[in-house]
Amino acid sequence: MTSPSRTEHFVTLFDSAFFPAGFCLHRSLMKFAQPFRLWVICLDELSAGVLKDLALPSVTPLPLPAFETPDLLRVKGERSTIEYYWTLTPFTFQWVFEQDAEVHRVTYLDADLYIFKSPSVLLDEMSDDSHVLVTEHAYGPQYDQTDTAGRFCVQFTSFRRSAPAQRIMQWWQDRCLDWCYNRVEPGRFGDQKYLDEWPSLFGDDLHIVRQRELTLAPWNIRHFYANHGPYFPVFYHFHGLRMASPHVIRLSHGYRLPRESRHLYRVYLRDFIRGIKAARLHGVEPSRLLTLPEEEAQISFSERRRRVLKHKTEMWSFHCPVLPSLFAIL
C-alpha cells in the first residue's frame, strides 16, 4: 500500500465543456506522476456525472455546490462564468486540505496542462523553508505580456499545509473575492496579476521555480526551442487549443508555434480525441466540447486560412496537410 506521505496531491477544476482537457491531464499524471491523487472541482453536474461514471483511477470528484460559501455565492452573480471560475482558484487548495488531514501539499494544475515528466522535478526545488511554489510565464521576448497578464502564471501553483502558506492563501482569497474580472486594471487582471506582489510581501516563504525552460506554453516555446532545440518539458500548457469543427482543431491562438513542437501536440491530440469520445459516450453533446465562439467558428475556411497566413499566429490550425497526419497517428 502506498504511503500517504509519498502521494502527491493535485487539484484542478473544469466543467463538461472542458472535460477532454481534464481527461488528458489525468492520463499524463497516470504516466508520469505516480503515486498521486487528482482532486477535481466539478463545475457543473454533467462533469460530475461523467467522472462518476468513468471512475478514473486516482481521481476524486468534488461537486462545486458542496463548497460554495455565502461569500462566493454573493459574487457569483456579478461575474461572468470564466471570472467566477478564476475566483474559485485560491480556494481549491483549502477544499482539498479539508477533505483529507493527511494531505501535506496541494498543487493546482490548469486543466489544459499536460505532464511530460515527473512534476517532482519542479516540486523538489522547494526547500523546507518555502511554503508556496509558483511558476513564471517566462514569456518569449516577442510575446511578453508581463505588464498586463502578470509575471506569474497560476497554471502550476503549490501550497503546503502550513501557517505561512495559509496566510498567503487567505490574502489571495480575499483579493479575488473583492475583484476578479477579465479585464486589465492597474495591478489587477483576473486571479493572476495579484501574484506579482508575492515576492515582496512574502519573501522566503515563496519559491519561484528556477527551471523555467521546463514550463512551456505557446508564449515561450519558440524562445526555449530556439536556444535548446526540441525536448520534453515537465509540462506544456495547451492554452488556446479548441475544436473549430467536428474535424478541425485550432492548436493555438495569438502565437506562432515552431514546427519542432509538433511532437508535443501529437502526444496530446491522441489523448484529447480519446477524451472527446469518452465525453460523448457519457452524454456530453459535441457542440459543448471546447468549441470556438460561434462568431469565430462561422468564419469561412478560406478566410481563416488567409488570416493564418497573414498574421502567422495559428500554425497548423487549419493547414489541411498537417491535421490529417496528426489524426492518422491515433
C-alpha positions as CSV (number, residue, x, y, z in Angstrom):
1,M,0.0,0.0,0.0
2,T,1.3,3.5,-0.9
3,S,2.3,5.7,2.0
4,P,0.1,8.8,2.2
5,S,3.2,10.9,2.7
6,R,4.6,9.8,-0.7
7,T,1.4,10.6,-2.6
8,E,1.4,14.0,-4.4
9,H,-2.0,15.7,-4.4
10,F,-3.1,17.8,-7.4
11,V,-6.3,19.8,-7.8
12,T,-7.9,21.2,-10.9
13,L,-11.3,22.4,-12.0
14,F,-13.3,22.1,-15.1
15,D,-16.9,21.8,-16.5
16,S,-18.2,19.3,-19.0
17,A,-17.1,21.5,-22.0
18,F,-13.5,21.3,-20.8
19,F,-13.7,17.6,-20.0
20,P,-11.4,16.4,-22.9
21,A,-8.6,18.7,-21.5
22,G,-9.1,17.3,-17.9
23,F,-9.1,13.8,-19.3
24,C,-5.7,14.5,-21.0
25,L,-4.3,15.9,-17.7
26,H,-5.3,12.8,-15.8
27,R,-3.8,10.5,-18.4
28,S,-0.5,12.4,-18.3
29,L,-0.4,12.1,-14.5
30,M,-1.0,8.4,-14.7
31,K,2.1,8.2,-16.9
32,F,4.5,10.4,-15.0
33,A,3.2,11.3,-11.5
34,Q,2.6,8.0,-9.7
35,P,1.6,7.9,-6.9
36,F,-0.8,10.8,-7.0
37,R,-4.4,11.8,-6.3
38,L,-6.2,14.3,-8.6
39,W,-9.0,16.2,-6.9
40,V,-11.4,17.7,-9.5
41,I,-13.7,20.5,-8.6
42,C,-16.7,19.7,-10.9
43,L,-18.1,23.0,-12.2
44,D,-21.4,21.5,-13.4
45,E,-23.5,18.4,-12.8
46,L,-22.6,16.9,-16.1
47,S,-18.9,16.9,-15.5
48,A,-19.5,15.3,-12.0
49,G,-21.7,12.7,-13.6
50,V,-19.1,11.8,-16.3
51,L,-16.4,11.4,-13.8
52,K,-18.6,9.3,-11.5
53,D,-19.4,7.0,-14.5
54,L,-15.8,6.7,-15.6
55,A,-14.4,6.1,-12.1
56,L,-10.9,7.1,-13.3
57,P,-8.1,5.7,-11.1
58,S,-6.6,8.2,-8.5
59,V,-9.4,10.8,-9.2
60,T,-11.7,12.2,-6.5
61,P,-14.5,14.4,-7.9
62,L,-15.7,17.2,-5.7
63,P,-19.1,18.8,-6.6
64,L,-18.8,22.6,-6.5
65,P,-22.1,23.3,-4.7
66,A,-20.8,21.5,-1.6
67,F,-18.0,24.1,-1.3
68,E,-19.6,27.4,-2.3
69,T,-19.7,29.7,0.7
70,P,-22.0,32.7,1.2
71,D,-19.2,35.0,0.1
72,L,-18.6,33.1,-3.1
73,L,-22.3,32.9,-3.9
74,R,-22.6,36.7,-3.3
75,V,-20.1,37.5,-6.0
76,K,-21.2,34.7,-8.4
77,G,-24.0,36.7,-9.9
78,E,-21.7,39.7,-10.5
79,R,-19.2,37.8,-12.7
80,S,-19.0,36.0,-15.9
81,T,-18.6,32.2,-15.9
82,I,-14.8,32.4,-16.5
83,E,-14.4,35.2,-13.9
84,Y,-16.2,33.1,-11.3
85,Y,-14.0,30.1,-12.1
86,W,-10.9,32.3,-11.6
87,T,-12.4,33.5,-8.3
88,L,-12.5,29.9,-7.2
89,T,-8.8,29.1,-7.8
90,P,-7.3,30.2,-4.5
91,F,-10.0,28.2,-2.6
92,T,-9.2,24.9,-4.2
93,F,-6.2,24.2,-2.0
94,Q,-8.2,24.8,1.1
95,W,-11.0,22.5,0.0
96,V,-8.6,19.6,-0.6
97,F,-6.9,20.1,2.8
98,E,-10.3,20.0,4.4
99,Q,-11.1,16.6,2.8
100,D,-8.0,14.8,4.0
101,A,-6.0,15.6,7.1
102,E,-3.0,13.6,5.8
103,V,-2.5,15.8,2.7
104,H,0.7,17.7,3.2
105,R,0.9,19.6,-0.1
106,V,-1.6,20.5,-2.9
107,T,-0.6,21.6,-6.3
108,Y,-3.1,23.4,-8.5
109,L,-2.9,22.5,-12.2
110,D,-4.8,24.2,-15.0
111,A,-6.9,21.6,-16.7
112,D,-5.2,22.2,-20.1
113,L,-1.8,21.3,-18.8
114,Y,-0.2,18.0,-19.9
115,I,2.6,16.4,-17.9
116,F,5.6,15.0,-19.8
117,K,8.0,14.4,-16.9
118,S,7.6,13.9,-13.2
119,P,6.3,17.0,-11.5
120,S,8.7,16.2,-8.7
121,V,11.4,17.8,-10.9
122,L,9.9,21.1,-10.1
123,L,8.3,20.4,-6.7
124,D,11.7,19.2,-5.3
125,E,13.1,22.7,-5.8
126,M,11.1,23.7,-2.7
127,S,13.3,23.9,0.4
128,D,11.9,23.2,3.9
129,D,11.7,26.9,4.4
130,S,9.4,27.5,1.4
131,H,5.7,27.1,1.7
132,V,4.3,28.2,-1.7
133,L,5.7,27.4,-5.2
134,V,4.9,29.4,-8.3
135,T,5.9,29.4,-11.9
136,E,6.6,32.4,-14.1
137,H,5.1,32.9,-17.6
138,A,8.7,33.0,-18.8
139,Y,7.5,34.8,-21.9
140,G,9.5,34.7,-25.1
141,P,10.5,38.3,-25.9
142,Q,8.1,38.5,-28.9
143,Y,5.1,37.7,-26.7
144,D,5.9,39.5,-23.4
145,Q,2.7,40.3,-21.6
146,T,4.1,40.8,-18.2
147,D,2.6,44.3,-17.8
148,T,-1.0,43.1,-18.4
149,A,-1.2,39.3,-17.6
150,G,1.5,39.3,-14.9
151,R,4.9,37.9,-14.2
152,F,3.5,34.6,-12.8
153,C,1.1,32.1,-14.3
154,V,-1.4,30.3,-12.0
155,Q,-1.0,27.2,-14.1
156,F,1.2,25.2,-11.6
157,T,0.9,26.6,-8.1
158,S,1.7,24.6,-4.9
159,F,0.7,25.2,-1.3
160,R,2.0,23.3,1.7
161,R,-0.2,22.7,4.8
162,S,1.4,25.3,7.0
163,A,0.6,28.6,8.7
164,P,2.7,30.7,6.2
165,A,1.0,29.1,3.2
166,Q,-2.4,29.6,4.8
167,R,-1.5,33.3,5.3
168,I,-0.7,33.7,1.6
169,M,-3.8,31.7,0.6
170,Q,-6.1,33.8,2.7
171,W,-4.5,37.0,1.2
172,W,-5.2,35.7,-2.3
173,Q,-8.7,34.6,-1.5
174,D,-9.6,38.0,0.0
175,R,-8.5,39.8,-3.1
176,C,-10.2,37.5,-5.6
177,L,-13.5,37.9,-3.6
178,D,-13.0,41.7,-3.8
179,W,-12.1,41.8,-7.5
180,C,-11.6,39.1,-10.2
181,Y,-12.6,40.2,-13.6
182,N,-11.5,39.5,-17.2
183,R,-10.1,43.0,-17.8
184,V,-6.8,44.8,-17.0
185,E,-6.7,47.4,-14.3
186,P,-3.6,48.8,-12.6
187,G,-2.1,45.9,-10.7
188,R,-5.0,43.6,-11.4
189,F,-6.1,41.0,-14.0
190,G,-8.3,38.1,-13.0
191,D,-6.9,36.0,-10.3
192,Q,-3.4,36.1,-11.7
193,K,-1.8,39.6,-11.5
194,Y,-2.1,39.6,-7.7
195,L,0.8,37.1,-7.7
196,D,3.2,39.8,-8.8
197,E,3.1,41.2,-5.2
198,W,4.1,37.9,-3.6
199,P,7.9,38.1,-3.8
200,S,7.9,41.5,-1.9
201,L,5.1,40.6,0.5
202,F,6.1,37.0,1.4
203,G,9.8,36.7,0.8
204,D,11.4,33.4,1.5
205,D,8.0,31.7,2.2
206,L,7.7,31.8,-1.6
207,H,9.7,29.7,-4.0
208,I,9.8,30.7,-7.7
209,V,10.6,27.7,-10.0
210,R,14.1,28.1,-11.3
211,Q,13.9,25.6,-14.3
212,R,11.8,27.9,-16.4
213,E,12.7,26.0,-19.6
214,L,10.7,23.0,-18.3
215,T,7.5,25.0,-18.0
216,L,6.5,25.5,-21.7
217,A,3.5,27.1,-23.3
218,P,2.6,28.7,-26.7
219,W,4.0,32.1,-25.4
220,N,7.6,30.8,-24.8
221,I,8.2,27.6,-26.7
222,R,9.7,29.3,-29.7
223,H,12.2,31.1,-27.4
224,F,13.3,28.0,-25.5
225,Y,13.4,25.7,-28.5
226,A,15.5,28.3,-30.4
227,N,18.0,28.2,-27.6
228,H,17.9,24.5,-26.7
229,G,16.3,22.6,-29.6
230,P,13.2,20.4,-29.2
231,Y,12.8,18.5,-25.9
232,F,10.1,17.3,-23.5
233,P,9.4,19.8,-20.6
234,V,7.9,18.8,-17.3
235,F,4.6,20.3,-18.6
236,Y,3.2,22.0,-21.6
237,H,0.3,24.4,-21.3
238,F,-2.0,23.8,-24.3
239,H,-3.5,27.2,-24.0
240,G,-6.0,28.2,-26.7
241,L,-6.5,24.7,-28.1
242,R,-10.1,24.4,-29.3
243,M,-12.4,22.5,-31.5
244,A,-13.2,24.6,-34.6
245,S,-15.5,22.0,-36.1
246,P,-16.1,18.2,-35.7
247,H,-12.9,17.5,-37.7
248,V,-10.7,20.6,-37.2
249,I,-8.8,21.6,-34.1
250,R,-7.3,25.0,-33.6
251,L,-4.0,24.4,-31.9
252,S,-3.3,27.9,-30.6
253,H,-4.5,31.5,-30.8
254,G,-2.2,34.5,-30.9
255,Y,1.1,32.6,-31.0
256,R,3.2,31.2,-33.8
257,L,4.2,27.6,-32.9
258,P,7.5,26.2,-34.1
259,R,7.4,23.2,-36.3
260,E,9.6,21.4,-33.7
261,S,6.7,21.5,-31.2
262,R,4.7,19.0,-33.3
263,H,5.9,16.1,-31.1
264,L,4.1,17.6,-28.1
265,Y,0.9,18.2,-30.0
266,R,0.9,14.6,-31.4
267,V,1.0,13.2,-27.9
268,Y,-1.7,15.5,-26.6
269,L,-4.1,15.0,-29.5
270,R,-4.1,11.2,-29.1
271,D,-5.5,11.7,-25.6
272,F,-7.6,14.7,-26.4
273,I,-9.6,12.7,-29.0
274,R,-9.9,9.9,-26.6
275,G,-11.3,12.4,-24.1
276,I,-13.8,13.7,-26.7
277,K,-15.0,10.1,-27.3
278,A,-15.4,9.4,-23.6
279,A,-17.3,12.6,-23.1
280,R,-19.7,11.9,-25.9
281,L,-20.3,8.3,-24.7
282,H,-21.3,9.7,-21.3
283,G,-23.8,12.3,-22.6
284,V,-21.8,15.4,-23.4
285,E,-23.1,17.0,-26.6
286,P,-20.3,17.5,-29.2
287,S,-21.3,21.2,-29.6
288,R,-20.3,21.8,-25.9
289,L,-16.7,20.5,-26.2
290,L,-14.1,23.3,-26.1
291,T,-15.6,24.9,-29.2
292,L,-14.7,28.3,-30.5
293,P,-17.1,31.2,-30.0
294,E,-19.9,30.9,-32.6
295,E,-18.9,34.1,-34.4
296,E,-15.3,32.8,-34.9
297,A,-16.4,29.3,-35.8
298,Q,-18.6,30.6,-38.6
299,I,-15.8,32.3,-40.4
300,S,-15.2,30.5,-43.7
301,F,-12.3,28.2,-44.1
302,S,-10.7,30.3,-46.8
303,E,-11.0,33.4,-44.6
304,R,-9.4,31.6,-41.6
305,R,-6.6,30.3,-43.9
306,R,-6.0,33.9,-45.1
307,R,-5.8,35.2,-41.6
308,V,-3.4,32.4,-40.6
309,L,-1.1,33.2,-43.5
310,K,-1.3,37.0,-42.9
311,H,-0.8,37.0,-39.1
312,K,1.2,33.8,-38.7
313,T,-0.5,33.2,-35.3
314,E,-2.2,29.8,-35.6
315,M,0.3,27.5,-37.3
316,W,-1.2,24.2,-38.4
317,S,-4.6,25.2,-37.1
318,F,-6.3,25.0,-40.5
319,H,-3.4,23.6,-42.6
320,C,-5.0,20.6,-44.3
321,P,-1.9,18.5,-45.0
322,V,-0.9,18.6,-41.3
323,L,-4.1,17.8,-39.5
324,P,-4.8,14.5,-41.3
325,S,-1.3,13.4,-40.4
326,L,-2.0,14.2,-36.7
327,F,-5.2,12.3,-36.7
328,A,-3.7,9.4,-38.6
329,I,-1.4,8.5,-35.7
330,L,-4.3,7.6,-33.4
